[in-house]
Amino acid sequence: STGSSGINAEYGDKFYRQFGSSLRIMKLPILPLLLPAIVLGCASRDNYFKFVDYYPGSQDTNIILSAPHDGWVKLESIPDRRQGCYDKVTSTCDWKHDCPGEHVSGKCNAVTNSDLHSSVMAKQMRKTISELTGKTPHLVVSRLHRSKLDPNRFIDDAAQYDSTAERAYNTFHGIIKRVHNILAARGPQFTLTSTDT
């Protein structure tokens, strides 16, 4: 059978068996047709899904929640994000670690502190919406610490040209984009942030 995504469920099961070990799908009692729609074209043998948790929503929801700043994984192979070089002529930042420009106070700062329990708040918000409406929102959580990746920034600032961080960034946003593409109707996306720790 096929769902609104037009993706065959049998094909989706096969796809999940092939790539499922690298995809962190959390609490999956819902919507067997949803999984292939999210995974298709997004999972890879490089296991970048281990840096993202995806909690599928119910079929009739049009709400997406995300928590980009509460990750805890500090992969040593990814350099810490740091202040970029400021170009006074163009008023732009160069985020390469070997940038030749000047580090100017108050310019091109990279925020690297995690947000306090924002993913926990997102999960509670998801649960409350489900209880009140009977519709469970989708939730996407970044597992990389903010010192390694900030998915809530443009990619040059977010990943600072590290290839692993860039792939994790693209995975995070790729999941969100694919969820938007399968929603039955346009709906809101809420990004949960909180006090720095």
Solvent accessible surface area in square Angstrom, and as a share of the most:
residue,aa,sasa,rsa
1,S,116,0.75
2,T,84,0.49
3,G,21,0.20
4,S,106,0.68
5,S,41,0.27
6,G,55,0.53
7,I,30,0.15
8,N,64,0.33
9,A,23,0.18
10,E,137,0.61
11,Y,104,0.39
12,G,1,0.01
13,D,75,0.39
14,K,124,0.53
15,F,25,0.10
16,Y,78,0.30
17,R,178,0.65
18,Q,91,0.41
19,F,28,0.12
20,G,12,0.12
21,S,119,0.77
22,S,9,0.06
23,L,9,0.05
24,R,77,0.28
25,I,25,0.13
26,M,52,0.23
27,K,146,0.62
28,L,78,0.39
29,P,114,0.72
30,I,40,0.20
31,L,31,0.16
32,P,108,0.68
33,L,33,0.16
34,L,6,0.03
35,L,19,0.09
36,P,6,0.04
37,A,8,0.06
38,I,0,0.00
39,V,1,0.01
40,L,68,0.34
41,G,61,0.59
42,C,22,0.13
43,A,15,0.11
44,S,29,0.19
45,R,179,0.65
46,D,75,0.39
47,N,62,0.32
48,Y,37,0.14
49,F,3,0.01
50,K,92,0.39
51,F,8,0.03
52,V,2,0.01
53,D,6,0.03
54,Y,1,0.00
55,Y,9,0.04
56,P,2,0.01
57,G,0,0.00
58,S,19,0.12
59,Q,111,0.49
60,D,82,0.42
61,T,4,0.02
62,N,47,0.24
63,I,34,0.17
64,I,0,0.00
65,L,0,0.00
66,S,2,0.01
67,A,0,0.00
68,P,2,0.01
69,H,4,0.02
70,D,25,0.13
71,G,2,0.02
72,W,139,0.49
73,V,34,0.19
74,K,123,0.52
75,L,57,0.28
76,E,171,0.77
77,S,84,0.54
78,I,1,0.00
79,P,66,0.41
80,D,81,0.42
81,R,8,0.03
82,R,122,0.44
83,Q,56,0.25
84,G,2,0.02
85,C,4,0.02
86,Y,34,0.13
87,D,62,0.32
88,K,133,0.56
89,V,140,0.81
90,T,80,0.46
91,S,76,0.49
92,T,72,0.42
93,C,48,0.29
94,D,46,0.24
95,W,23,0.08
96,K,95,0.40
97,H,59,0.26
98,D,121,0.63
99,C,17,0.10
100,P,132,0.83
101,G,42,0.40
102,E,97,0.43
103,H,102,0.45
104,V,31,0.18
105,S,109,0.70
106,G,58,0.55
107,K,87,0.37
108,C,13,0.08
109,N,86,0.44
110,A,19,0.15
111,V,57,0.33
112,T,41,0.24
113,N,72,0.37
114,S,14,0.09
115,D,3,0.02
116,L,80,0.40
117,H,105,0.47
118,S,0,0.00
119,S,9,0.06
120,V,88,0.50
121,M,83,0.37
122,A,0,0.00
123,K,80,0.34
124,Q,99,0.44
125,M,60,0.27
126,R,25,0.09
127,K,113,0.48
128,T,51,0.30
129,I,30,0.15
130,S,31,0.20
131,E,119,0.53
132,L,143,0.71
133,T,82,0.47
134,G,61,0.59
135,K,88,0.37
136,T,23,0.13
137,P,0,0.00
138,H,4,0.02
139,L,0,0.00
140,V,0,0.00
141,V,3,0.02
142,S,1,0.01
143,R,36,0.13
144,L,0,0.00
145,H,28,0.12
146,R,12,0.04
147,S,14,0.09
148,K,16,0.07
149,L,2,0.01
150,D,0,0.00
151,P,1,0.01
152,N,68,0.35
153,R,86,0.31
154,F,175,0.73
155,I,65,0.33
156,D,50,0.26
157,D,18,0.09
158,A,0,0.00
159,A,3,0.02
160,Q,11,0.05
161,Y,106,0.40
162,D,26,0.14
163,S,80,0.52
164,T,32,0.19
165,A,0,0.00
166,E,50,0.22
167,R,97,0.36
168,A,1,0.01
169,Y,28,0.11
170,N,80,0.41
171,T,11,0.07
172,F,5,0.02
173,H,68,0.30
174,G,10,0.09
175,I,0,0.00
176,I,13,0.06
177,K,131,0.55
178,R,65,0.24
179,V,0,0.00
180,H,71,0.32
181,N,105,0.54
182,I,37,0.19
183,L,27,0.13
184,A,90,0.70
185,A,59,0.46
186,R,232,0.85
187,G,26,0.25
188,P,61,0.38
189,Q,74,0.33
190,F,85,0.35
191,T,58,0.34
192,L,29,0.14
193,T,69,0.40
194,S,36,0.23
195,T,99,0.57
196,D,69,0.36
197,T,89,0.52
